[in-house]
Amino acid sequence: AVIVCPETKQDLEPAGPDLVSKINSLIEKGELLSRSKQKVTEPIDGGLVRKGDGKYLYPVRDDIPVLLVDESIPLEGIQ
């Protein structure tokens, strides 16, 4: 089965280790907000990035993708 963005139905692809590391660094510093403007406090084990535009990352924690639009992480200025 292919995992798709719950908002646009675009395919999602795994985030690279560099991006995951950058995101966890921002989380550690308390500088990362989710799409719903909530501070992200839990580190991620991985992520799924929207193919095509690469605008959002859906976090993966404990091998479970969190496919909620409000919990997605905007990637503008991070990649």
HTML snippet that shows the backbone in 3Dmol.js (N, CA, C, O; Angstrom):
<script src="https://3Dmol.org/build/3Dmol-min.js"></script>
<div id="view" style="width:600px;height:400px;position:relative"></div>
<script>
const pdb = `
ATOM      1  N   ALA A   1       0.845  -1.193   0.000  1.00  0.00           N
ATOM      2  CA  ALA A   1       0.000   0.000   0.000  1.00  0.00           C
ATOM      3  C   ALA A   1       0.885   1.248   0.000  1.00  0.00           C
ATOM      4  O   ALA A   1       1.942   1.285   0.629  1.00  0.00           O
ATOM      5  N   VAL A   2       0.428   2.245  -0.708  1.00  0.00           N
ATOM      6  CA  VAL A   2       1.149   3.511  -0.784  1.00  0.00           C
ATOM      7  C   VAL A   2       0.552   4.462   0.249  1.00  0.00           C
ATOM      8  O   VAL A   2      -0.668   4.600   0.348  1.00  0.00           O
ATOM      9  N   ILE A   3       1.413   5.109   1.009  1.00  0.00           N
ATOM     10  CA  ILE A   3       0.940   6.089   1.994  1.00  0.00           C
ATOM     11  C   ILE A   3       0.874   7.440   1.301  1.00  0.00           C
ATOM     12  O   ILE A   3       1.825   7.862   0.644  1.00  0.00           O
ATOM     13  N   VAL A   4      -0.271   8.121   1.457  1.00  0.00           N
ATOM     14  CA  VAL A   4      -0.469   9.406   0.789  1.00  0.00           C
ATOM     15  C   VAL A   4      -0.777  10.499   1.804  1.00  0.00           C
ATOM     16  O   VAL A   4      -1.175  10.230   2.938  1.00  0.00           O
ATOM     17  N   CYS A   5      -0.581  11.734   1.366  1.00  0.00           N
ATOM     18  CA  CYS A   5      -0.915  12.902   2.177  1.00  0.00           C
ATOM     19  C   CYS A   5      -2.425  12.909   2.424  1.00  0.00           C
ATOM     20  O   CYS A   5      -3.195  12.796   1.471  1.00  0.00           O
ATOM     21  N   PRO A   6      -2.867  13.040   3.675  1.00  0.00           N
ATOM     22  CA  PRO A   6      -4.302  13.058   3.956  1.00  0.00           C
ATOM     23  C   PRO A   6      -5.007  14.290   3.378  1.00  0.00           C
ATOM     24  O   PRO A   6      -6.225  14.285   3.201  1.00  0.00           O
ATOM     25  N   GLU A   7      -4.252  15.325   3.091  1.00  0.00           N
ATOM     26  CA  GLU A   7      -4.838  16.570   2.578  1.00  0.00           C
ATOM     27  C   GLU A   7      -4.959  16.558   1.058  1.00  0.00           C
ATOM     28  O   GLU A   7      -6.029  16.833   0.515  1.00  0.00           O
ATOM     29  N   THR A   8      -3.854  16.237   0.366  1.00  0.00           N
ATOM     30  CA  THR A   8      -3.824  16.363  -1.097  1.00  0.00           C
ATOM     31  C   THR A   8      -3.841  15.029  -1.828  1.00  0.00           C
ATOM     32  O   THR A   8      -4.018  14.985  -3.045  1.00  0.00           O
ATOM     33  N   LYS A   9      -3.657  13.942  -1.085  1.00  0.00           N
ATOM     34  CA  LYS A   9      -3.568  12.584  -1.656  1.00  0.00           C
ATOM     35  C   LYS A   9      -2.310  12.379  -2.495  1.00  0.00           C
ATOM     36  O   LYS A   9      -2.216  11.400  -3.235  1.00  0.00           O
ATOM     37  N   GLN A  10      -1.327  13.304  -2.387  1.00  0.00           N
ATOM     38  CA  GLN A  10      -0.040  13.115  -3.056  1.00  0.00           C
ATOM     39  C   GLN A  10       0.724  12.018  -2.319  1.00  0.00           C
ATOM     40  O   GLN A  10       0.556  11.835  -1.113  1.00  0.00           O
ATOM     41  N   ASP A  11       1.569  11.286  -3.058  1.00  0.00           N
ATOM     42  CA  ASP A  11       2.414  10.269  -2.427  1.00  0.00           C
ATOM     43  C   ASP A  11       3.349  10.926  -1.420  1.00  0.00           C
ATOM     44  O   ASP A  11       3.704  12.098  -1.546  1.00  0.00           O
ATOM     45  N   LEU A  12       3.738  10.144  -0.420  1.00  0.00           N
ATOM     46  CA  LEU A  12       4.713  10.589   0.571  1.00  0.00           C
ATOM     47  C   LEU A  12       5.969   9.742   0.417  1.00  0.00           C
ATOM     48  O   LEU A  12       5.896   8.562   0.072  1.00  0.00           O
ATOM     49  N   GLU A  13       7.121  10.355   0.677  1.00  0.00           N
ATOM     50  CA  GLU A  13       8.385   9.620   0.598  1.00  0.00           C
ATOM     51  C   GLU A  13       9.150   9.816   1.899  1.00  0.00           C
ATOM     52  O   GLU A  13       8.999  10.845   2.558  1.00  0.00           O
ATOM     53  N   PRO A  14       9.975   8.832   2.275  1.00  0.00           N
ATOM     54  CA  PRO A  14      10.725   8.945   3.535  1.00  0.00           C
ATOM     55  C   PRO A  14      11.669  10.147   3.524  1.00  0.00           C
ATOM     56  O   PRO A  14      12.312  10.445   2.517  1.00  0.00           O
ATOM     57  N   ALA A  15      11.735  10.820   4.657  1.00  0.00           N
ATOM     58  CA  ALA A  15      12.673  11.936   4.823  1.00  0.00           C
ATOM     59  C   ALA A  15      14.079  11.374   4.988  1.00  0.00           C
ATOM     60  O   ALA A  15      14.266  10.312   5.581  1.00  0.00           O
ATOM     61  N   GLY A  16      15.052  12.085   4.465  1.00  0.00           N
ATOM     62  CA  GLY A  16      16.446  11.674   4.613  1.00  0.00           C
ATOM     63  C   GLY A  16      16.933  11.898   6.032  1.00  0.00           C
ATOM     64  O   GLY A  16      16.342  12.679   6.777  1.00  0.00           O
ATOM     65  N   PRO A  17      18.009  11.216   6.414  1.00  0.00           N
ATOM     66  CA  PRO A  17      18.530  11.339   7.783  1.00  0.00           C
ATOM     67  C   PRO A  17      18.974  12.758   8.136  1.00  0.00           C
ATOM     68  O   PRO A  17      18.868  13.160   9.295  1.00  0.00           O
ATOM     69  N   ASP A  18      19.470  13.528   7.160  1.00  0.00           N
ATOM     70  CA  ASP A  18      19.891  14.907   7.445  1.00  0.00           C
ATOM     71  C   ASP A  18      18.701  15.765   7.847  1.00  0.00           C
ATOM     72  O   ASP A  18      18.791  16.559   8.783  1.00  0.00           O
ATOM     73  N   LEU A  19      17.586  15.607   7.140  1.00  0.00           N
ATOM     74  CA  LEU A  19      16.386  16.384   7.447  1.00  0.00           C
ATOM     75  C   LEU A  19      15.843  15.993   8.821  1.00  0.00           C
ATOM     76  O   LEU A  19      15.479  16.864   9.611  1.00  0.00           O
ATOM     77  N   VAL A  20      15.787  14.709   9.110  1.00  0.00           N
ATOM     78  CA  VAL A  20      15.304  14.242  10.416  1.00  0.00           C
ATOM     79  C   VAL A  20      16.182  14.816  11.531  1.00  0.00           C
ATOM     80  O   VAL A  20      15.677  15.236  12.572  1.00  0.00           O
ATOM     81  N   SER A  21      17.474  14.832  11.310  1.00  0.00           N
ATOM     82  CA  SER A  21      18.412  15.378  12.290  1.00  0.00           C
ATOM     83  C   SER A  21      18.182  16.874  12.508  1.00  0.00           C
ATOM     84  O   SER A  21      18.178  17.341  13.647  1.00  0.00           O
ATOM     85  N   LYS A  22      17.991  17.628  11.418  1.00  0.00           N
ATOM     86  CA  LYS A  22      17.716  19.074  11.530  1.00  0.00           C
ATOM     87  C   LYS A  22      16.437  19.325  12.317  1.00  0.00           C
ATOM     88  O   LYS A  22      16.386  20.199  13.182  1.00  0.00           O
ATOM     89  N   ILE A  23      15.398  18.542  12.003  1.00  0.00           N
ATOM     90  CA  ILE A  23      14.117  18.726  12.682  1.00  0.00           C
ATOM     91  C   ILE A  23      14.259  18.420  14.170  1.00  0.00           C
ATOM     92  O   ILE A  23      13.753  19.173  15.003  1.00  0.00           O
ATOM     93  N   ASN A  24      14.933  17.335  14.512  1.00  0.00           N
ATOM     94  CA  ASN A  24      15.119  16.997  15.931  1.00  0.00           C
ATOM     95  C   ASN A  24      15.937  18.051  16.662  1.00  0.00           C
ATOM     96  O   ASN A  24      15.707  18.305  17.844  1.00  0.00           O
ATOM     97  N   SER A  25      16.880  18.659  15.977  1.00  0.00           N
ATOM     98  CA  SER A  25      17.666  19.735  16.574  1.00  0.00           C
ATOM     99  C   SER A  25      16.768  20.936  16.894  1.00  0.00           C
ATOM    100  O   SER A  25      16.888  21.535  17.962  1.00  0.00           O
ATOM    101  N   LEU A  26      15.875  21.281  15.971  1.00  0.00           N
ATOM    102  CA  LEU A  26      14.939  22.389  16.202  1.00  0.00           C
ATOM    103  C   LEU A  26      13.964  22.057  17.331  1.00  0.00           C
ATOM    104  O   LEU A  26      13.621  22.925  18.134  1.00  0.00           O
ATOM    105  N   ILE A  27      13.517  20.795  17.391  1.00  0.00           N
ATOM    106  CA  ILE A  27      12.615  20.374  18.469  1.00  0.00           C
ATOM    107  C   ILE A  27      13.329  20.522  19.816  1.00  0.00           C
ATOM    108  O   ILE A  27      12.756  21.032  20.779  1.00  0.00           O
ATOM    109  N   GLU A  28      14.572  20.076  19.868  1.00  0.00           N
ATOM    110  CA  GLU A  28      15.366  20.150  21.099  1.00  0.00           C
ATOM    111  C   GLU A  28      15.514  21.592  21.585  1.00  0.00           C
ATOM    112  O   GLU A  28      15.485  21.854  22.787  1.00  0.00           O
ATOM    113  N   LYS A  29      15.674  22.525  20.643  1.00  0.00           N
ATOM    114  CA  LYS A  29      15.828  23.941  20.989  1.00  0.00           C
ATOM    115  C   LYS A  29      14.489  24.618  21.280  1.00  0.00           C
ATOM    116  O   LYS A  29      14.461  25.773  21.707  1.00  0.00           O
ATOM    117  N   GLY A  30      13.376  23.907  21.053  1.00  0.00           N
ATOM    118  CA  GLY A  30      12.055  24.489  21.271  1.00  0.00           C
ATOM    119  C   GLY A  30      11.659  25.475  20.191  1.00  0.00           C
ATOM    120  O   GLY A  30      10.861  26.380  20.433  1.00  0.00           O
ATOM    121  N   GLU A  31      12.219  25.301  18.988  1.00  0.00           N
ATOM    122  CA  GLU A  31      12.005  26.274  17.909  1.00  0.00           C
ATOM    123  C   GLU A  31      11.124  25.763  16.774  1.00  0.00           C
ATOM    124  O   GLU A  31      11.011  26.429  15.746  1.00  0.00           O
ATOM    125  N   LEU A  32      10.496  24.596  16.934  1.00  0.00           N
ATOM    126  CA  LEU A  32       9.735  24.034  15.820  1.00  0.00           C
ATOM    127  C   LEU A  32       8.246  24.059  16.112  1.00  0.00           C
ATOM    128  O   LEU A  32       7.800  23.603  17.165  1.00  0.00           O
ATOM    129  N   LEU A  33       7.476  24.600  15.163  1.00  0.00           N
ATOM    130  CA  LEU A  33       6.022  24.633  15.286  1.00  0.00           C
ATOM    131  C   LEU A  33       5.398  23.718  14.241  1.00  0.00           C
ATOM    132  O   LEU A  33       5.888  23.603  13.118  1.00  0.00           O
ATOM    133  N   SER A  34       4.303  23.072  14.636  1.00  0.00           N
ATOM    134  CA  SER A  34       3.547  22.258  13.689  1.00  0.00           C
ATOM    135  C   SER A  34       2.714  23.185  12.805  1.00  0.00           C
ATOM    136  O   SER A  34       2.699  24.403  12.988  1.00  0.00           O
ATOM    137  N   ARG A  35       2.040  22.590  11.865  1.00  0.00           N
ATOM    138  CA  ARG A  35       1.202  23.375  10.956  1.00  0.00           C
ATOM    139  C   ARG A  35       0.108  24.138  11.706  1.00  0.00           C
ATOM    140  O   ARG A  35      -0.322  25.206  11.270  1.00  0.00           O
ATOM    141  N   SER A  36      -0.341  23.582  12.841  1.00  0.00           N
ATOM    142  CA  SER A  36      -1.378  24.252  13.634  1.00  0.00           C
ATOM    143  C   SER A  36      -0.783  25.239  14.641  1.00  0.00           C
ATOM    144  O   SER A  36      -1.463  25.696  15.561  1.00  0.00           O
ATOM    145  N   LYS A  37       0.523  25.563  14.445  1.00  0.00           N
ATOM    146  CA  LYS A  37       1.237  26.558  15.261  1.00  0.00           C
ATOM    147  C   LYS A  37       1.468  26.103  16.703  1.00  0.00           C
ATOM    148  O   LYS A  37       1.679  26.930  17.591  1.00  0.00           O
ATOM    149  N   GLN A  38       1.429  24.794  16.935  1.00  0.00           N
ATOM    150  CA  GLN A  38       1.729  24.247  18.257  1.00  0.00           C
ATOM    151  C   GLN A  38       3.211  23.885  18.314  1.00  0.00           C
ATOM    152  O   GLN A  38       3.771  23.394  17.334  1.00  0.00           O
ATOM    153  N   LYS A  39       3.842  24.126  19.455  1.00  0.00           N
ATOM    154  CA  LYS A  39       5.255  23.763  19.600  1.00  0.00           C
ATOM    155  C   LYS A  39       5.385  22.239  19.571  1.00  0.00           C
ATOM    156  O   LYS A  39       4.667  21.531  20.278  1.00  0.00           O
ATOM    157  N   VAL A  40       6.309  21.749  18.746  1.00  0.00           N
ATOM    158  CA  VAL A  40       6.583  20.308  18.681  1.00  0.00           C
ATOM    159  C   VAL A  40       7.596  19.997  19.775  1.00  0.00           C
ATOM    160  O   VAL A  40       8.682  20.576  19.807  1.00  0.00           O
ATOM    161  N   THR A  41       7.240  19.079  20.674  1.00  0.00           N
ATOM    162  CA  THR A  41       8.108  18.786  21.814  1.00  0.00           C
ATOM    163  C   THR A  41       8.698  17.381  21.779  1.00  0.00           C
ATOM    164  O   THR A  41       9.702  17.116  22.440  1.00  0.00           O
ATOM    165  N   GLU A  42       8.087  16.479  21.017  1.00  0.00           N
ATOM    166  CA  GLU A  42       8.573  15.093  20.945  1.00  0.00           C
ATOM    167  C   GLU A  42       9.479  14.905  19.745  1.00  0.00           C
ATOM    168  O   GLU A  42       9.094  15.252  18.628  1.00  0.00           O
ATOM    169  N   PRO A  43      10.684  14.362  19.944  1.00  0.00           N
ATOM    170  CA  PRO A  43      11.560  14.082  18.803  1.00  0.00           C
ATOM    171  C   PRO A  43      10.903  13.076  17.855  1.00  0.00           C
ATOM    172  O   PRO A  43      10.017  12.319  18.253  1.00  0.00           O
ATOM    173  N   ILE A  44      11.346  13.079  16.610  1.00  0.00           N
ATOM    174  CA  ILE A  44      10.802  12.149  15.625  1.00  0.00           C
ATOM    175  C   ILE A  44      11.836  11.071  15.313  1.00  0.00           C
ATOM    176  O   ILE A  44      13.043  11.302  15.387  1.00  0.00           O
ATOM    177  N   ASP A  45      11.334   9.887  14.961  1.00  0.00           N
ATOM    178  CA  ASP A  45      12.210   8.783  14.545  1.00  0.00           C
ATOM    179  C   ASP A  45      12.454   8.835  13.042  1.00  0.00           C
ATOM    180  O   ASP A  45      13.430   8.282  12.536  1.00  0.00           O
ATOM    181  N   GLY A  46      11.556   9.505  12.345  1.00  0.00           N
ATOM    182  CA  GLY A  46      11.638   9.624  10.893  1.00  0.00           C
ATOM    183  C   GLY A  46      10.518  10.532  10.437  1.00  0.00           C
ATOM    184  O   GLY A  46       9.836  11.149  11.256  1.00  0.00           O
ATOM    185  N   GLY A  47      10.328  10.615   9.140  1.00  0.00           N
ATOM    186  CA  GLY A  47       9.265  11.460   8.629  1.00  0.00           C
ATOM    187  C   GLY A  47       8.915  11.078   7.207  1.00  0.00           C
ATOM    188  O   GLY A  47       9.690  10.429   6.505  1.00  0.00           O
ATOM    189  N   LEU A  48       7.725  11.497   6.799  1.00  0.00           N
ATOM    190  CA  LEU A  48       7.267  11.292   5.430  1.00  0.00           C
ATOM    191  C   LEU A  48       7.017  12.662   4.818  1.00  0.00           C
ATOM    192  O   LEU A  48       6.238  13.459   5.342  1.00  0.00           O
ATOM    193  N   VAL A  49       7.683  12.922   3.709  1.00  0.00           N
ATOM    194  CA  VAL A  49       7.609  14.224   3.046  1.00  0.00           C
ATOM    195  C   VAL A  49       6.688  14.112   1.839  1.00  0.00           C
ATOM    196  O   VAL A  49       6.714  13.126   1.103  1.00  0.00           O
ATOM    197  N   ARG A  50       5.878  15.142   1.655  1.00  0.00           N
ATOM    198  CA  ARG A  50       4.970  15.172   0.509  1.00  0.00           C
ATOM    199  C   ARG A  50       5.772  15.266  -0.778  1.00  0.00           C
ATOM    200  O   ARG A  50       6.550  16.201  -0.966  1.00  0.00           O
ATOM    201  N   LYS A  51       5.581  14.295  -1.664  1.00  0.00           N
ATOM    202  CA  LYS A  51       6.288  14.287  -2.958  1.00  0.00           C
ATOM    203  C   LYS A  51       5.754  15.411  -3.825  1.00  0.00           C
ATOM    204  O   LYS A  51       4.601  15.819  -3.681  1.00  0.00           O
ATOM    205  N   GLY A  52       6.572  15.901  -4.706  1.00  0.00           N
ATOM    206  CA  GLY A  52       6.119  16.956  -5.613  1.00  0.00           C
ATOM    207  C   GLY A  52       6.489  18.317  -5.074  1.00  0.00           C
ATOM    208  O   GLY A  52       7.381  18.975  -5.609  1.00  0.00           O
ATOM    209  N   ASP A  53       5.809  18.755  -4.009  1.00  0.00           N
ATOM    210  CA  ASP A  53       6.112  20.103  -3.503  1.00  0.00           C
ATOM    211  C   ASP A  53       7.018  20.079  -2.269  1.00  0.00           C
ATOM    212  O   ASP A  53       7.658  21.087  -1.971  1.00  0.00           O
ATOM    213  N   GLY A  54       7.091  18.968  -1.549  1.00  0.00           N
ATOM    214  CA  GLY A  54       7.972  18.873  -0.384  1.00  0.00           C
ATOM    215  C   GLY A  54       7.688  19.894   0.703  1.00  0.00           C
ATOM    216  O   GLY A  54       8.583  20.243   1.473  1.00  0.00           O
ATOM    217  N   LYS A  55       6.441  20.384   0.778  1.00  0.00           N
ATOM    218  CA  LYS A  55       6.122  21.459   1.723  1.00  0.00           C
ATOM    219  C   LYS A  55       5.985  21.003   3.171  1.00  0.00           C
ATOM    220  O   LYS A  55       6.266  21.768   4.094  1.00  0.00           O
ATOM    221  N   TYR A  56       5.556  19.763   3.373  1.00  0.00           N
ATOM    222  CA  TYR A  56       5.247  19.310   4.730  1.00  0.00           C
ATOM    223  C   TYR A  56       5.843  17.948   5.005  1.00  0.00           C
ATOM    224  O   TYR A  56       5.991  17.120   4.107  1.00  0.00           O
ATOM    225  N   LEU A  57       6.185  17.731   6.271  1.00  0.00           N
ATOM    226  CA  LEU A  57       6.662  16.439   6.740  1.00  0.00           C
ATOM    227  C   LEU A  57       5.663  15.928   7.771  1.00  0.00           C
ATOM    228  O   LEU A  57       5.257  16.656   8.677  1.00  0.00           O
ATOM    229  N   TYR A  58       5.278  14.677   7.620  1.00  0.00           N
ATOM    230  CA  TYR A  58       4.444  14.013   8.615  1.00  0.00           C
ATOM    231  C   TYR A  58       5.387  13.205   9.504  1.00  0.00           C
ATOM    232  O   TYR A  58       6.120  12.350   9.006  1.00  0.00           O
ATOM    233  N   PRO A  59       5.378  13.464  10.815  1.00  0.00           N
ATOM    234  CA  PRO A  59       6.333  12.796  11.694  1.00  0.00           C
ATOM    235  C   PRO A  59       6.059  11.299  11.828  1.00  0.00           C
ATOM    236  O   PRO A  59       4.919  10.847  11.720  1.00  0.00           O
ATOM    237  N   VAL A  60       7.123  10.546  12.065  1.00  0.00           N
ATOM    238  CA  VAL A  60       7.021   9.120  12.380  1.00  0.00           C
ATOM    239  C   VAL A  60       7.612   8.943  13.772  1.00  0.00           C
ATOM    240  O   VAL A  60       8.754   9.321  14.036  1.00  0.00           O
ATOM    241  N   ARG A  61       6.802   8.356  14.662  1.00  0.00           N
ATOM    242  CA  ARG A  61       7.251   8.090  16.033  1.00  0.00           C
ATOM    243  C   ARG A  61       6.941   6.640  16.373  1.00  0.00           C
ATOM    244  O   ARG A  61       5.820   6.177  16.159  1.00  0.00           O
ATOM    245  N   ASP A  62       7.912   5.929  16.892  1.00  0.00           N
ATOM    246  CA  ASP A  62       7.747   4.501  17.220  1.00  0.00           C
ATOM    247  C   ASP A  62       7.246   3.710  16.012  1.00  0.00           C
ATOM    248  O   ASP A  62       6.386   2.840  16.147  1.00  0.00           O
ATOM    249  N   ASP A  63       7.784   4.016  14.841  1.00  0.00           N
ATOM    250  CA  ASP A  63       7.429   3.352  13.579  1.00  0.00           C
ATOM    251  C   ASP A  63       5.989   3.597  13.139  1.00  0.00           C
ATOM    252  O   ASP A  63       5.488   2.885  12.269  1.00  0.00           O
ATOM    253  N   ILE A  64       5.317   4.583  13.717  1.00  0.00           N
ATOM    254  CA  ILE A  64       3.936   4.889  13.341  1.00  0.00           C
ATOM    255  C   ILE A  64       3.887   6.285  12.729  1.00  0.00           C
ATOM    256  O   ILE A  64       4.215   7.264  13.399  1.00  0.00           O
ATOM    257  N   PRO A  65       3.473   6.387  11.440  1.00  0.00           N
ATOM    258  CA  PRO A  65       3.334   7.714  10.826  1.00  0.00           C
ATOM    259  C   PRO A  65       2.135   8.450  11.424  1.00  0.00           C
ATOM    260  O   PRO A  65       1.056   7.877  11.574  1.00  0.00           O
ATOM    261  N   VAL A  66       2.333   9.715  11.762  1.00  0.00           N
ATOM    262  CA  VAL A  66       1.257  10.555  12.290  1.00  0.00           C
ATOM    263  C   VAL A  66       0.707  11.352  11.104  1.00  0.00           C
ATOM    264  O   VAL A  66       1.226  12.413  10.755  1.00  0.00           O
ATOM    265  N   LEU A  67      -0.352  10.819  10.495  1.00  0.00           N
ATOM    266  CA  LEU A  67      -0.885  11.417   9.269  1.00  0.00           C
ATOM    267  C   LEU A  67      -2.038  12.371   9.569  1.00  0.00           C
ATOM    268  O   LEU A  67      -3.133  12.229   9.023  1.00  0.00           O
ATOM    269  N   LEU A  68      -1.783  13.333  10.433  1.00  0.00           N
ATOM    270  CA  LEU A  68      -2.766  14.361  10.774  1.00  0.00           C
ATOM    271  C   LEU A  68      -2.260  15.694  10.231  1.00  0.00           C
ATOM    272  O   LEU A  68      -1.132  16.098  10.512  1.00  0.00           O
ATOM    273  N   VAL A  69      -3.099  16.370   9.457  1.00  0.00           N
ATOM    274  CA  VAL A  69      -2.691  17.626   8.818  1.00  0.00           C
ATOM    275  C   VAL A  69      -2.179  18.618   9.858  1.00  0.00           C
ATOM    276  O   VAL A  69      -1.143  19.248   9.649  1.00  0.00           O
ATOM    277  N   ASP A  70      -2.895  18.766  10.981  1.00  0.00           N
ATOM    278  CA  ASP A  70      -2.498  19.739  12.007  1.00  0.00           C
ATOM    279  C   ASP A  70      -1.149  19.417  12.649  1.00  0.00           C
ATOM    280  O   ASP A  70      -0.482  20.317  13.161  1.00  0.00           O
ATOM    281  N   GLU A  71      -0.740  18.155  12.629  1.00  0.00           N
ATOM    282  CA  GLU A  71       0.529  17.742  13.248  1.00  0.00           C
ATOM    283  C   GLU A  71       1.684  17.725  12.260  1.00  0.00           C
ATOM    284  O   GLU A  71       2.828  17.464  12.633  1.00  0.00           O
ATOM    285  N   SER A  72       1.377  18.005  10.988  1.00  0.00           N
ATOM    286  CA  SER A  72       2.456  18.024   9.994  1.00  0.00           C
ATOM    287  C   SER A  72       3.377  19.211  10.272  1.00  0.00           C
ATOM    288  O   SER A  72       2.990  20.191  10.908  1.00  0.00           O
ATOM    289  N   ILE A  73       4.604  19.090   9.776  1.00  0.00           N
ATOM    290  CA  ILE A  73       5.627  20.102  10.039  1.00  0.00           C
ATOM    291  C   ILE A  73       5.950  20.833   8.742  1.00  0.00           C
ATOM    292  O   ILE A  73       6.424  20.216   7.788  1.00  0.00           O
ATOM    293  N   PRO A  74       5.697  22.159   8.695  1.00  0.00           N
ATOM    294  CA  PRO A  74       6.056  22.926   7.497  1.00  0.00           C
ATOM    295  C   PRO A  74       7.573  22.915   7.313  1.00  0.00           C
ATOM    296  O   PRO A  74       8.318  23.134   8.267  1.00  0.00           O
ATOM    297  N   LEU A  75       8.024  22.661   6.094  1.00  0.00           N
ATOM    298  CA  LEU A  75       9.462  22.545   5.836  1.00  0.00           C
ATOM    299  C   LEU A  75      10.088  23.807   5.255  1.00  0.00           C
ATOM    300  O   LEU A  75      11.293  23.842   5.009  1.00  0.00           O
ATOM    301  N   GLU A  76       9.290  24.833   5.036  1.00  0.00           N
ATOM    302  CA  GLU A  76       9.844  26.071   4.482  1.00  0.00           C
ATOM    303  C   GLU A  76      10.941  26.599   5.403  1.00  0.00           C
ATOM    304  O   GLU A  76      10.715  26.801   6.596  1.00  0.00           O
ATOM    305  N   GLY A  77      12.117  26.820   4.848  1.00  0.00           N
ATOM    306  CA  GLY A  77      13.234  27.345   5.616  1.00  0.00           C
ATOM    307  C   GLY A  77      14.019  26.301   6.402  1.00  0.00           C
ATOM    308  O   GLY A  77      14.990  26.643   7.077  1.00  0.00           O
ATOM    309  N   ILE A  78      13.616  25.032   6.326  1.00  0.00           N
ATOM    310  CA  ILE A  78      14.318  23.980   7.074  1.00  0.00           C
ATOM    311  C   ILE A  78      15.232  23.172   6.168  1.00  0.00           C
ATOM    312  O   ILE A  78      16.360  22.858   6.549  1.00  0.00           O
ATOM    313  N   GLN A  79      14.761  22.831   4.974  1.00  0.00           N
ATOM    314  CA  GLN A  79      15.528  21.931   4.096  1.00  0.00           C
ATOM    315  C   GLN A  79      16.758  22.579   3.546  1.00  0.00           C
ATOM    316  O   GLN A  79      17.503  21.951   2.794  1.00  0.00           O
TER     317      GLN A  79
END
`;
const viewer = $3Dmol.createViewer("view");
viewer.addModel(pdb, "pdb");
viewer.setStyle({}, {cartoon: {color: "spectrum"}});
viewer.zoomTo();
viewer.render();
</script>
